[in-house]
Amino acid sequence: MKQNTLGIGIVIGLMVAGLAGTADAGGRARQMRHTQRVTPAAKAIAALSPVGAATGWGRVKVEEQTRADGTLEREVTAELFSLDPSAEYTVTVDDVVLGQVLTDAQGWAVLKLESPGTDYPPVPDALPRVNDLASAAVTDGSGAFVLEGSFVGIGDRWHGKPEYEERIILDDVNGSGVAGIAKVESEGEIHQSFQTRATGLISGEQYTIVVDGFQAGLVTADAVGQARLHLEYRDDENPLPQEMTPVKDLRQVEWLDHNGDIVLSGTFTGVADNGGGDMDHFGGQITAIAADGFSIQNGMGSFQVVITVDT
């Protein structure tokens, strides 16, 4: 009886020790997982709004964190809403193609990338780090821009709501299938920027961007025929030239090919399209009404007002 009791006691003792060891190991494992990540998570979000007469909206979120072993964890989520149903769209961030998505019957779509990981496609290596992200865009099957937005909450850049902002669609001068947009925004002397992008270009070809007769920059179309120029005040790598300030006074934007022929052209109206700053309202006589807005005439000229989710 004593032997049996002793045997039972030994077994129980081993079981308790085993459970304690397991609990201790589990605690160490949890602690290791917790301490694997040595940098705080960084996150940037770009709210996407319609370009021109396009409809829909969305957002792109980029998150990253570095483990103790130096592994960089990255996750990208793009959510699109109210676009054309059962249509294919391409999502890009800073000219890096994230992928294509197909909208459902409601015009919704989600694209998710993850590195490292096996559940989702990997994040492209060319995608800039969170603190260097600038803008995101969505193009339709023809390459036309339908949504665009700037990332917020990153680095030392100014990312508040601009006092002045205007976006325009560039005209395909020769009907060659190219598409482009241009945008200016400013907040006094704190922030001024000019950016333009195009798609449908000839891959590997160099293009000259001219603004009001001033050569703003040279760009080369990438492998998918896209190119972008972004100039910003106090940006050491891509500074905004003094000849282009203040940006709200800029008017004509042109893209020229290697022969000097104009392929894209557009004109800023000088009227902010974000309802901010000292240009938050203007009046005049309505001269025409369309399905997506109307035209108005006043002392500054004739302007087209496009009705979007923001207006």
ChimeraX commands (.cxc) that place a marker at each C-alpha (Angstrom):
marker #1 position 0.00,0.00,0.00 radius 0.5
marker #1 position 2.84,2.34,0.84 radius 0.5
marker #1 position 4.59,1.45,-2.41 radius 0.5
marker #1 position 1.44,2.21,-4.35 radius 0.5
marker #1 position 1.00,5.50,-2.50 radius 0.5
marker #1 position 4.60,6.38,-3.14 radius 0.5
marker #1 position 4.22,5.47,-6.81 radius 0.5
marker #1 position 1.11,7.59,-7.12 radius 0.5
marker #1 position 2.88,10.45,-5.38 radius 0.5
marker #1 position 5.81,10.20,-7.80 radius 0.5
marker #1 position 3.48,10.20,-10.81 radius 0.5
marker #1 position 1.52,13.16,-9.48 radius 0.5
marker #1 position 4.77,14.98,-8.74 radius 0.5
marker #1 position 6.01,14.36,-12.26 radius 0.5
marker #1 position 2.70,15.54,-13.72 radius 0.5
marker #1 position 2.80,18.75,-11.67 radius 0.5
marker #1 position 6.41,19.33,-12.64 radius 0.5
marker #1 position 5.55,18.69,-16.26 radius 0.5
marker #1 position 2.65,21.09,-16.15 radius 0.5
marker #1 position 4.79,23.71,-14.47 radius 0.5
marker #1 position 7.47,23.22,-17.09 radius 0.5
marker #1 position 4.90,23.53,-19.85 radius 0.5
marker #1 position 3.44,26.67,-18.32 radius 0.5
marker #1 position 6.92,28.11,-17.87 radius 0.5
marker #1 position 7.82,27.27,-21.47 radius 0.5
marker #1 position 4.58,28.81,-22.67 radius 0.5
marker #1 position 5.33,31.96,-20.72 radius 0.5
marker #1 position 8.84,32.13,-22.19 radius 0.5
marker #1 position 7.41,31.58,-25.68 radius 0.5
marker #1 position 4.91,34.36,-25.21 radius 0.5
marker #1 position 7.64,36.60,-23.84 radius 0.5
marker #1 position 9.88,35.77,-26.82 radius 0.5
marker #1 position 7.08,36.54,-29.26 radius 0.5
marker #1 position 6.43,39.77,-27.41 radius 0.5
marker #1 position 10.08,40.83,-27.42 radius 0.5
marker #1 position 10.72,39.76,-31.01 radius 0.5
marker #1 position 9.35,43.08,-32.20 radius 0.5
marker #1 position 11.68,45.86,-31.09 radius 0.5
marker #1 position 10.30,48.81,-33.07 radius 0.5
marker #1 position 6.86,50.38,-32.62 radius 0.5
marker #1 position 4.44,49.75,-35.46 radius 0.5
marker #1 position 4.40,52.46,-38.12 radius 0.5
marker #1 position 1.28,53.12,-40.17 radius 0.5
marker #1 position 0.25,55.39,-43.03 radius 0.5
marker #1 position -3.19,55.77,-44.61 radius 0.5
marker #1 position -4.19,57.38,-47.90 radius 0.5
marker #1 position -7.85,58.33,-48.34 radius 0.5
marker #1 position -8.78,57.94,-52.01 radius 0.5
marker #1 position -11.18,60.37,-53.67 radius 0.5
marker #1 position -12.52,60.53,-57.24 radius 0.5
marker #1 position -10.53,62.15,-60.03 radius 0.5
marker #1 position -12.51,64.48,-62.27 radius 0.5
marker #1 position -15.90,63.06,-63.15 radius 0.5
marker #1 position -15.10,59.61,-61.75 radius 0.5
marker #1 position -17.10,58.17,-58.85 radius 0.5
marker #1 position -16.22,55.98,-55.90 radius 0.5
marker #1 position -13.84,56.19,-52.97 radius 0.5
marker #1 position -11.45,54.06,-50.96 radius 0.5
marker #1 position -8.33,53.93,-48.84 radius 0.5
marker #1 position -4.89,52.32,-48.76 radius 0.5
marker #1 position -3.26,51.41,-45.46 radius 0.5
marker #1 position 0.41,50.43,-45.06 radius 0.5
marker #1 position 1.78,49.04,-41.80 radius 0.5
marker #1 position 5.26,47.87,-40.90 radius 0.5
marker #1 position 7.30,46.67,-37.93 radius 0.5
marker #1 position 10.84,45.33,-37.50 radius 0.5
marker #1 position 11.53,42.21,-35.46 radius 0.5
marker #1 position 14.53,41.74,-33.20 radius 0.5
marker #1 position 16.13,39.49,-35.81 radius 0.5
marker #1 position 15.95,42.30,-38.37 radius 0.5
marker #1 position 12.98,40.89,-40.30 radius 0.5
marker #1 position 10.70,43.61,-41.65 radius 0.5
marker #1 position 7.00,42.83,-41.36 radius 0.5
marker #1 position 4.83,44.71,-43.86 radius 0.5
marker #1 position 1.12,44.67,-44.55 radius 0.5
marker #1 position -0.81,46.59,-47.21 radius 0.5
marker #1 position -4.60,46.77,-47.44 radius 0.5
marker #1 position -6.46,48.58,-50.22 radius 0.5
marker #1 position -10.24,48.91,-49.96 radius 0.5
marker #1 position -12.27,50.30,-52.86 radius 0.5
marker #1 position -15.95,51.21,-52.84 radius 0.5
marker #1 position -18.68,52.33,-55.26 radius 0.5
marker #1 position -16.67,51.77,-58.44 radius 0.5
marker #1 position -18.05,50.13,-61.58 radius 0.5
marker #1 position -19.31,46.60,-60.76 radius 0.5
marker #1 position -17.44,43.56,-62.09 radius 0.5
marker #1 position -14.61,45.73,-63.38 radius 0.5
marker #1 position -10.83,45.38,-63.07 radius 0.5
marker #1 position -8.76,48.13,-61.44 radius 0.5
marker #1 position -5.04,48.55,-60.75 radius 0.5
marker #1 position -3.78,49.90,-57.42 radius 0.5
marker #1 position -0.43,51.73,-57.32 radius 0.5
marker #1 position 1.52,53.45,-54.56 radius 0.5
marker #1 position 4.28,55.86,-55.59 radius 0.5
marker #1 position 4.33,54.28,-59.07 radius 0.5
marker #1 position 4.75,50.76,-57.62 radius 0.5
marker #1 position 1.99,48.45,-58.85 radius 0.5
marker #1 position 0.48,46.61,-55.88 radius 0.5
marker #1 position -1.84,44.48,-57.99 radius 0.5
marker #1 position -5.14,44.22,-59.83 radius 0.5
marker #1 position -8.55,43.74,-58.24 radius 0.5
marker #1 position -11.97,42.81,-59.61 radius 0.5
marker #1 position -14.94,44.61,-58.07 radius 0.5
marker #1 position -18.05,42.73,-57.00 radius 0.5
marker #1 position -21.65,43.49,-57.96 radius 0.5
marker #1 position -21.63,46.54,-55.66 radius 0.5
marker #1 position -18.39,47.92,-57.05 radius 0.5
marker #1 position -16.39,46.93,-53.97 radius 0.5
marker #1 position -12.96,45.28,-53.89 radius 0.5
marker #1 position -10.18,44.51,-51.40 radius 0.5
marker #1 position -6.48,43.91,-52.07 radius 0.5
marker #1 position -4.27,42.63,-49.26 radius 0.5
marker #1 position -0.50,42.00,-49.31 radius 0.5
marker #1 position 1.73,40.66,-46.55 radius 0.5
marker #1 position 5.45,40.05,-46.08 radius 0.5
marker #1 position 6.58,37.70,-44.74 radius 0.5
marker #1 position 3.55,35.48,-44.95 radius 0.5
marker #1 position 1.81,32.76,-46.90 radius 0.5
marker #1 position -1.85,33.78,-46.74 radius 0.5
marker #1 position -1.55,36.78,-49.10 radius 0.5
marker #1 position 0.69,37.87,-51.97 radius 0.5
marker #1 position 3.97,39.54,-50.89 radius 0.5
marker #1 position 4.48,43.27,-50.60 radius 0.5
marker #1 position 6.63,44.46,-53.54 radius 0.5
marker #1 position 10.24,45.09,-52.54 radius 0.5
marker #1 position 10.17,48.38,-54.44 radius 0.5
marker #1 position 7.44,49.83,-52.22 radius 0.5
marker #1 position 8.96,52.71,-50.16 radius 0.5
marker #1 position 9.07,52.52,-46.38 radius 0.5
marker #1 position 6.14,53.98,-44.47 radius 0.5
marker #1 position 7.94,57.25,-43.67 radius 0.5
marker #1 position 8.66,57.81,-47.39 radius 0.5
marker #1 position 5.21,57.11,-48.84 radius 0.5
marker #1 position 3.61,59.96,-50.76 radius 0.5
marker #1 position 0.49,59.00,-52.72 radius 0.5
marker #1 position -1.73,56.19,-53.96 radius 0.5
marker #1 position -3.81,55.91,-57.12 radius 0.5
marker #1 position -6.32,53.60,-58.79 radius 0.5
marker #1 position -6.61,53.26,-62.58 radius 0.5
marker #1 position -9.28,51.51,-64.62 radius 0.5
marker #1 position -8.87,49.03,-67.46 radius 0.5
marker #1 position -8.05,51.81,-69.95 radius 0.5
marker #1 position -5.32,53.23,-67.71 radius 0.5
marker #1 position -7.33,56.32,-66.73 radius 0.5
marker #1 position -7.02,57.54,-63.15 radius 0.5
marker #1 position -10.24,57.16,-61.15 radius 0.5
marker #1 position -9.10,57.53,-57.52 radius 0.5
marker #1 position -6.18,59.31,-55.91 radius 0.5
marker #1 position -5.01,60.28,-52.43 radius 0.5
marker #1 position -2.02,61.32,-50.32 radius 0.5
marker #1 position -0.69,59.44,-47.30 radius 0.5
marker #1 position -1.08,61.03,-43.87 radius 0.5
marker #1 position 0.65,60.63,-40.56 radius 0.5
marker #1 position 4.13,59.89,-41.89 radius 0.5
marker #1 position 7.58,61.36,-41.37 radius 0.5
marker #1 position 8.17,65.06,-40.99 radius 0.5
marker #1 position 6.04,66.06,-43.95 radius 0.5
marker #1 position 3.10,68.39,-43.58 radius 0.5
marker #1 position -0.04,66.31,-43.93 radius 0.5
marker #1 position -2.86,68.51,-42.77 radius 0.5
marker #1 position -5.75,69.64,-44.93 radius 0.5
marker #1 position -4.32,72.07,-47.51 radius 0.5
marker #1 position -5.47,75.68,-47.59 radius 0.5
marker #1 position -5.48,75.49,-51.37 radius 0.5
marker #1 position -5.79,72.42,-53.59 radius 0.5
marker #1 position -6.72,71.88,-57.22 radius 0.5
marker #1 position -6.61,68.75,-59.38 radius 0.5
marker #1 position -7.07,68.60,-63.13 radius 0.5
marker #1 position -7.29,65.86,-65.73 radius 0.5
marker #1 position -4.78,66.22,-68.57 radius 0.5
marker #1 position -6.06,65.92,-72.13 radius 0.5
marker #1 position -4.74,63.23,-74.46 radius 0.5
marker #1 position -3.68,65.68,-77.20 radius 0.5
marker #1 position -3.04,63.13,-79.95 radius 0.5
marker #1 position -5.60,60.52,-78.95 radius 0.5
marker #1 position -2.83,57.98,-78.38 radius 0.5
marker #1 position -4.40,56.40,-75.30 radius 0.5
marker #1 position -2.38,58.20,-72.63 radius 0.5
marker #1 position -4.01,59.57,-69.48 radius 0.5
marker #1 position -2.75,61.92,-66.81 radius 0.5
marker #1 position -3.56,64.21,-63.91 radius 0.5
marker #1 position -1.88,67.14,-62.18 radius 0.5
marker #1 position -2.35,68.56,-58.70 radius 0.5
marker #1 position -1.14,71.54,-56.69 radius 0.5
marker #1 position -1.64,72.15,-52.98 radius 0.5
marker #1 position -0.38,74.67,-50.47 radius 0.5
marker #1 position -0.65,75.78,-46.86 radius 0.5
marker #1 position 0.99,79.20,-46.77 radius 0.5
marker #1 position 4.77,78.87,-46.64 radius 0.5
marker #1 position 4.62,75.67,-44.60 radius 0.5
marker #1 position 3.77,73.40,-47.49 radius 0.5
marker #1 position 3.68,73.77,-51.26 radius 0.5
marker #1 position 3.75,70.94,-53.75 radius 0.5
marker #1 position 3.18,70.13,-57.40 radius 0.5
marker #1 position 2.65,66.63,-58.74 radius 0.5
marker #1 position 1.63,65.08,-62.01 radius 0.5
marker #1 position 1.40,61.50,-63.18 radius 0.5
marker #1 position 0.56,59.70,-66.38 radius 0.5
marker #1 position -0.10,56.22,-67.68 radius 0.5
marker #1 position -0.27,54.65,-71.12 radius 0.5
marker #1 position 3.17,56.05,-71.97 radius 0.5
marker #1 position 5.83,54.23,-73.99 radius 0.5
marker #1 position 7.90,52.11,-71.61 radius 0.5
marker #1 position 11.48,53.35,-71.27 radius 0.5
marker #1 position 10.78,56.64,-73.07 radius 0.5
marker #1 position 11.76,59.97,-71.48 radius 0.5
marker #1 position 9.22,62.78,-71.17 radius 0.5
marker #1 position 9.66,66.45,-70.37 radius 0.5
marker #1 position 7.15,68.15,-68.07 radius 0.5
marker #1 position 6.70,71.85,-68.75 radius 0.5
marker #1 position 4.71,74.15,-66.45 radius 0.5
marker #1 position 3.94,77.64,-67.73 radius 0.5
marker #1 position 6.91,77.40,-70.10 radius 0.5
marker #1 position 9.30,76.30,-67.32 radius 0.5
marker #1 position 10.89,72.84,-67.54 radius 0.5
marker #1 position 9.76,71.30,-64.28 radius 0.5
marker #1 position 11.46,67.94,-64.76 radius 0.5
marker #1 position 12.31,64.90,-66.84 radius 0.5
marker #1 position 10.71,61.50,-66.17 radius 0.5
marker #1 position 11.07,58.05,-67.70 radius 0.5
marker #1 position 8.11,55.73,-68.17 radius 0.5
marker #1 position 8.43,52.48,-66.24 radius 0.5
marker #1 position 7.80,48.93,-67.44 radius 0.5
marker #1 position 4.02,49.42,-67.36 radius 0.5
marker #1 position 4.05,52.83,-69.05 radius 0.5
marker #1 position 3.62,54.98,-65.96 radius 0.5
marker #1 position 5.61,58.02,-64.81 radius 0.5
marker #1 position 5.29,60.58,-62.05 radius 0.5
marker #1 position 6.85,63.88,-60.95 radius 0.5
marker #1 position 6.41,65.19,-57.42 radius 0.5
marker #1 position 8.06,68.46,-56.38 radius 0.5
marker #1 position 7.72,69.74,-52.83 radius 0.5
marker #1 position 8.96,72.72,-50.87 radius 0.5
marker #1 position 11.77,71.73,-48.48 radius 0.5
marker #1 position 12.19,68.33,-50.11 radius 0.5
marker #1 position 15.95,67.93,-50.54 radius 0.5
marker #1 position 15.65,65.24,-53.21 radius 0.5
marker #1 position 12.82,66.77,-55.28 radius 0.5
marker #1 position 12.67,70.48,-54.38 radius 0.5
marker #1 position 10.02,72.77,-55.77 radius 0.5
marker #1 position 11.78,75.39,-57.93 radius 0.5
marker #1 position 11.29,79.03,-57.02 radius 0.5
marker #1 position 9.96,79.60,-60.55 radius 0.5
marker #1 position 6.97,77.43,-59.63 radius 0.5
marker #1 position 5.92,79.28,-56.48 radius 0.5
marker #1 position 3.34,80.07,-55.37 radius 0.5
marker #1 position 1.78,76.92,-56.79 radius 0.5
marker #1 position -1.74,78.36,-56.83 radius 0.5
marker #1 position -0.56,80.74,-59.57 radius 0.5
marker #1 position 0.46,77.87,-61.87 radius 0.5
marker #1 position -1.70,77.33,-64.93 radius 0.5
marker #1 position -0.59,75.23,-67.93 radius 0.5
marker #1 position 0.88,71.73,-67.58 radius 0.5
marker #1 position 2.30,69.86,-70.58 radius 0.5
marker #1 position 3.97,66.50,-71.12 radius 0.5
marker #1 position 6.33,66.43,-74.13 radius 0.5
marker #1 position 7.79,63.31,-75.76 radius 0.5
marker #1 position 11.41,62.94,-76.92 radius 0.5
marker #1 position 10.53,64.73,-80.17 radius 0.5
marker #1 position 9.19,67.74,-78.29 radius 0.5
marker #1 position 5.60,66.97,-79.26 radius 0.5
marker #1 position 2.89,67.56,-76.65 radius 0.5
marker #1 position 1.16,64.34,-75.56 radius 0.5
marker #1 position -0.72,65.62,-72.49 radius 0.5
marker #1 position -1.95,69.08,-71.66 radius 0.5
marker #1 position -4.13,70.71,-69.03 radius 0.5
marker #1 position -4.82,74.06,-67.38 radius 0.5
marker #1 position -5.40,74.91,-63.73 radius 0.5
marker #1 position -8.30,77.31,-63.16 radius 0.5
marker #1 position -6.82,78.97,-60.09 radius 0.5
marker #1 position -9.93,78.07,-58.11 radius 0.5
marker #1 position -9.45,75.64,-55.22 radius 0.5
marker #1 position -11.52,72.48,-55.42 radius 0.5
marker #1 position -11.32,71.62,-51.72 radius 0.5
marker #1 position -13.37,74.49,-50.28 radius 0.5
marker #1 position -10.45,75.75,-48.18 radius 0.5
marker #1 position -8.48,78.91,-47.63 radius 0.5
marker #1 position -9.34,82.24,-49.17 radius 0.5
marker #1 position -10.91,80.52,-52.19 radius 0.5
marker #1 position -13.64,78.75,-50.25 radius 0.5
marker #1 position -16.48,80.24,-52.28 radius 0.5
marker #1 position -17.21,82.09,-55.50 radius 0.5
marker #1 position -20.31,83.14,-57.34 radius 0.5
marker #1 position -21.48,83.71,-60.86 radius 0.5
marker #1 position -24.06,82.85,-63.46 radius 0.5
marker #1 position -24.80,79.19,-64.27 radius 0.5
marker #1 position -24.36,78.78,-68.02 radius 0.5
marker #1 position -24.83,75.03,-68.47 radius 0.5
marker #1 position -26.01,72.01,-66.50 radius 0.5
marker #1 position -24.69,68.46,-66.99 radius 0.5
marker #1 position -25.40,65.11,-65.36 radius 0.5
marker #1 position -22.38,65.43,-63.06 radius 0.5
marker #1 position -22.34,69.18,-62.42 radius 0.5
marker #1 position -22.65,72.57,-64.05 radius 0.5
marker #1 position -20.67,75.46,-65.58 radius 0.5
marker #1 position -20.47,78.89,-63.99 radius 0.5
marker #1 position -19.34,82.23,-65.43 radius 0.5
marker #1 position -17.98,85.14,-63.39 radius 0.5
marker #1 position -15.40,87.91,-63.59 radius 0.5
marker #1 position -12.52,85.41,-63.36 radius 0.5
marker #1 position -13.73,83.35,-66.31 radius 0.5
marker #1 position -15.74,80.20,-66.96 radius 0.5
marker #1 position -15.45,77.23,-64.61 radius 0.5
marker #1 position -16.85,73.71,-64.58 radius 0.5
marker #1 position -18.13,72.41,-61.25 radius 0.5
marker #1 position -18.13,68.61,-60.96 radius 0.5
marker #1 position -20.36,67.07,-58.29 radius 0.5
marker #1 position -18.54,64.38,-56.26 radius 0.5
marker #1 position -18.93,62.80,-52.83 radius 0.5
marker #1 position -16.92,65.73,-51.46 radius 0.5
marker #1 position -19.23,68.40,-52.88 radius 0.5
marker link #1:1,2 radius 0.2
marker link #1:2,3 radius 0.2
marker link #1:3,4 radius 0.2
marker link #1:4,5 radius 0.2
marker link #1:5,6 radius 0.2
marker link #1:6,7 radius 0.2
marker link #1:7,8 radius 0.2
marker link #1:8,9 radius 0.2
marker link #1:9,10 radius 0.2
marker link #1:10,11 radius 0.2
marker link #1:11,12 radius 0.2
marker link #1:12,13 radius 0.2
marker link #1:13,14 radius 0.2
marker link #1:14,15 radius 0.2
marker link #1:15,16 radius 0.2
marker link #1:16,17 radius 0.2
marker link #1:17,18 radius 0.2
marker link #1:18,19 radius 0.2
marker link #1:19,20 radius 0.2
marker link #1:20,21 radius 0.2
marker link #1:21,22 radius 0.2
marker link #1:22,23 radius 0.2
marker link #1:23,24 radius 0.2
marker link #1:24,25 radius 0.2
marker link #1:25,26 radius 0.2
marker link #1:26,27 radius 0.2
marker link #1:27,28 radius 0.2
marker link #1:28,29 radius 0.2
marker link #1:29,30 radius 0.2
marker link #1:30,31 radius 0.2
marker link #1:31,32 radius 0.2
marker link #1:32,33 radius 0.2
marker link #1:33,34 radius 0.2
marker link #1:34,35 radius 0.2
marker link #1:35,36 radius 0.2
marker link #1:36,37 radius 0.2
marker link #1:37,38 radius 0.2
marker link #1:38,39 radius 0.2
marker link #1:39,40 radius 0.2
marker link #1:40,41 radius 0.2
marker link #1:41,42 radius 0.2
marker link #1:42,43 radius 0.2
marker link #1:43,44 radius 0.2
marker link #1:44,45 radius 0.2
marker link #1:45,46 radius 0.2
marker link #1:46,47 radius 0.2
marker link #1:47,48 radius 0.2
marker link #1:48,49 radius 0.2
marker link #1:49,50 radius 0.2
marker link #1:50,51 radius 0.2
marker link #1:51,52 radius 0.2
marker link #1:52,53 radius 0.2
marker link #1:53,54 radius 0.2
marker link #1:54,55 radius 0.2
marker link #1:55,56 radius 0.2
marker link #1:56,57 radius 0.2
marker link #1:57,58 radius 0.2
marker link #1:58,59 radius 0.2
marker link #1:59,60 radius 0.2
marker link #1:60,61 radius 0.2
marker link #1:61,62 radius 0.2
marker link #1:62,63 radius 0.2
marker link #1:63,64 radius 0.2
marker link #1:64,65 radius 0.2
marker link #1:65,66 radius 0.2
marker link #1:66,67 radius 0.2
marker link #1:67,68 radius 0.2
marker link #1:68,69 radius 0.2
marker link #1:69,70 radius 0.2
marker link #1:70,71 radius 0.2
marker link #1:71,72 radius 0.2
marker link #1:72,73 radius 0.2
marker link #1:73,74 radius 0.2
marker link #1:74,75 radius 0.2
marker link #1:75,76 radius 0.2
marker link #1:76,77 radius 0.2
marker link #1:77,78 radius 0.2
marker link #1:78,79 radius 0.2
marker link #1:79,80 radius 0.2
marker link #1:80,81 radius 0.2
marker link #1:81,82 radius 0.2
marker link #1:82,83 radius 0.2
marker link #1:83,84 radius 0.2
marker link #1:84,85 radius 0.2
marker link #1:85,86 radius 0.2
marker link #1:86,87 radius 0.2
marker link #1:87,88 radius 0.2
marker link #1:88,89 radius 0.2
marker link #1:89,90 radius 0.2
marker link #1:90,91 radius 0.2
marker link #1:91,92 radius 0.2
marker link #1:92,93 radius 0.2
marker link #1:93,94 radius 0.2
marker link #1:94,95 radius 0.2
marker link #1:95,96 radius 0.2
marker link #1:96,97 radius 0.2
marker link #1:97,98 radius 0.2
marker link #1:98,99 radius 0.2
marker link #1:99,100 radius 0.2
marker link #1:100,101 radius 0.2
marker link #1:101,102 radius 0.2
marker link #1:102,103 radius 0.2
marker link #1:103,104 radius 0.2
marker link #1:104,105 radius 0.2
marker link #1:105,106 radius 0.2
marker link #1:106,107 radius 0.2
marker link #1:107,108 radius 0.2
marker link #1:108,109 radius 0.2
marker link #1:109,110 radius 0.2
marker link #1:110,111 radius 0.2
marker link #1:111,112 radius 0.2
marker link #1:112,113 radius 0.2
marker link #1:113,114 radius 0.2
marker link #1:114,115 radius 0.2
marker link #1:115,116 radius 0.2
marker link #1:116,117 radius 0.2
marker link #1:117,118 radius 0.2
marker link #1:118,119 radius 0.2
marker link #1:119,120 radius 0.2
marker link #1:120,121 radius 0.2
marker link #1:121,122 radius 0.2
marker link #1:122,123 radius 0.2
marker link #1:123,124 radius 0.2
marker link #1:124,125 radius 0.2
marker link #1:125,126 radius 0.2
marker link #1:126,127 radius 0.2
marker link #1:127,128 radius 0.2
marker link #1:128,129 radius 0.2
marker link #1:129,130 radius 0.2
marker link #1:130,131 radius 0.2
marker link #1:131,132 radius 0.2
marker link #1:132,133 radius 0.2
marker link #1:133,134 radius 0.2
marker link #1:134,135 radius 0.2
marker link #1:135,136 radius 0.2
marker link #1:136,137 radius 0.2
marker link #1:137,138 radius 0.2
marker link #1:138,139 radius 0.2
marker link #1:139,140 radius 0.2
marker link #1:140,141 radius 0.2
marker link #1:141,142 radius 0.2
marker link #1:142,143 radius 0.2
marker link #1:143,144 radius 0.2
marker link #1:144,145 radius 0.2
marker link #1:145,146 radius 0.2
marker link #1:146,147 radius 0.2
marker link #1:147,148 radius 0.2
marker link #1:148,149 radius 0.2
marker link #1:149,150 radius 0.2
marker link #1:150,151 radius 0.2
marker link #1:151,152 radius 0.2
marker link #1:152,153 radius 0.2
marker link #1:153,154 radius 0.2
marker link #1:154,155 radius 0.2
marker link #1:155,156 radius 0.2
marker link #1:156,157 radius 0.2
marker link #1:157,158 radius 0.2
marker link #1:158,159 radius 0.2
marker link #1:159,160 radius 0.2
marker link #1:160,161 radius 0.2
marker link #1:161,162 radius 0.2
marker link #1:162,163 radius 0.2
marker link #1:163,164 radius 0.2
marker link #1:164,165 radius 0.2
marker link #1:165,166 radius 0.2
marker link #1:166,167 radius 0.2
marker link #1:167,168 radius 0.2
marker link #1:168,169 radius 0.2
marker link #1:169,170 radius 0.2
marker link #1:170,171 radius 0.2
marker link #1:171,172 radius 0.2
marker link #1:172,173 radius 0.2
marker link #1:173,174 radius 0.2
marker link #1:174,175 radius 0.2
marker link #1:175,176 radius 0.2
marker link #1:176,177 radius 0.2
marker link #1:177,178 radius 0.2
marker link #1:178,179 radius 0.2
marker link #1:179,180 radius 0.2
marker link #1:180,181 radius 0.2
marker link #1:181,182 radius 0.2
marker link #1:182,183 radius 0.2
marker link #1:183,184 radius 0.2
marker link #1:184,185 radius 0.2
marker link #1:185,186 radius 0.2
marker link #1:186,187 radius 0.2
marker link #1:187,188 radius 0.2
marker link #1:188,189 radius 0.2
marker link #1:189,190 radius 0.2
marker link #1:190,191 radius 0.2
marker link #1:191,192 radius 0.2
marker link #1:192,193 radius 0.2
marker link #1:193,194 radius 0.2
marker link #1:194,195 radius 0.2
marker link #1:195,196 radius 0.2
marker link #1:196,197 radius 0.2
marker link #1:197,198 radius 0.2
marker link #1:198,199 radius 0.2
marker link #1:199,200 radius 0.2
marker link #1:200,201 radius 0.2
marker link #1:201,202 radius 0.2
marker link #1:202,203 radius 0.2
marker link #1:203,204 radius 0.2
marker link #1:204,205 radius 0.2
marker link #1:205,206 radius 0.2
marker link #1:206,207 radius 0.2
marker link #1:207,208 radius 0.2
marker link #1:208,209 radius 0.2
marker link #1:209,210 radius 0.2
marker link #1:210,211 radius 0.2
marker link #1:211,212 radius 0.2
marker link #1:212,213 radius 0.2
marker link #1:213,214 radius 0.2
marker link #1:214,215 radius 0.2
marker link #1:215,216 radius 0.2
marker link #1:216,217 radius 0.2
marker link #1:217,218 radius 0.2
marker link #1:218,219 radius 0.2
marker link #1:219,220 radius 0.2
marker link #1:220,221 radius 0.2
marker link #1:221,222 radius 0.2
marker link #1:222,223 radius 0.2
marker link #1:223,224 radius 0.2
marker link #1:224,225 radius 0.2
marker link #1:225,226 radius 0.2
marker link #1:226,227 radius 0.2
marker link #1:227,228 radius 0.2
marker link #1:228,229 radius 0.2
marker link #1:229,230 radius 0.2
marker link #1:230,231 radius 0.2
marker link #1:231,232 radius 0.2
marker link #1:232,233 radius 0.2
marker link #1:233,234 radius 0.2
marker link #1:234,235 radius 0.2
marker link #1:235,236 radius 0.2
marker link #1:236,237 radius 0.2
marker link #1:237,238 radius 0.2
marker link #1:238,239 radius 0.2
marker link #1:239,240 radius 0.2
marker link #1:240,241 radius 0.2
marker link #1:241,242 radius 0.2
marker link #1:242,243 radius 0.2
marker link #1:243,244 radius 0.2
marker link #1:244,245 radius 0.2
marker link #1:245,246 radius 0.2
marker link #1:246,247 radius 0.2
marker link #1:247,248 radius 0.2
marker link #1:248,249 radius 0.2
marker link #1:249,250 radius 0.2
marker link #1:250,251 radius 0.2
marker link #1:251,252 radius 0.2
marker link #1:252,253 radius 0.2
marker link #1:253,254 radius 0.2
marker link #1:254,255 radius 0.2
marker link #1:255,256 radius 0.2
marker link #1:256,257 radius 0.2
marker link #1:257,258 radius 0.2
marker link #1:258,259 radius 0.2
marker link #1:259,260 radius 0.2
marker link #1:260,261 radius 0.2
marker link #1:261,262 radius 0.2
marker link #1:262,263 radius 0.2
marker link #1:263,264 radius 0.2
marker link #1:264,265 radius 0.2
marker link #1:265,266 radius 0.2
marker link #1:266,267 radius 0.2
marker link #1:267,268 radius 0.2
marker link #1:268,269 radius 0.2
marker link #1:269,270 radius 0.2
marker link #1:270,271 radius 0.2
marker link #1:271,272 radius 0.2
marker link #1:272,273 radius 0.2
marker link #1:273,274 radius 0.2
marker link #1:274,275 radius 0.2
marker link #1:275,276 radius 0.2
marker link #1:276,277 radius 0.2
marker link #1:277,278 radius 0.2
marker link #1:278,279 radius 0.2
marker link #1:279,280 radius 0.2
marker link #1:280,281 radius 0.2
marker link #1:281,282 radius 0.2
marker link #1:282,283 radius 0.2
marker link #1:283,284 radius 0.2
marker link #1:284,285 radius 0.2
marker link #1:285,286 radius 0.2
marker link #1:286,287 radius 0.2
marker link #1:287,288 radius 0.2
marker link #1:288,289 radius 0.2
marker link #1:289,290 radius 0.2
marker link #1:290,291 radius 0.2
marker link #1:291,292 radius 0.2
marker link #1:292,293 radius 0.2
marker link #1:293,294 radius 0.2
marker link #1:294,295 radius 0.2
marker link #1:295,296 radius 0.2
marker link #1:296,297 radius 0.2
marker link #1:297,298 radius 0.2
marker link #1:298,299 radius 0.2
marker link #1:299,300 radius 0.2
marker link #1:300,301 radius 0.2
marker link #1:301,302 radius 0.2
marker link #1:302,303 radius 0.2
marker link #1:303,304 radius 0.2
marker link #1:304,305 radius 0.2
marker link #1:305,306 radius 0.2
marker link #1:306,307 radius 0.2
marker link #1:307,308 radius 0.2
marker link #1:308,309 radius 0.2
marker link #1:309,310 radius 0.2
marker link #1:310,311 radius 0.2
view
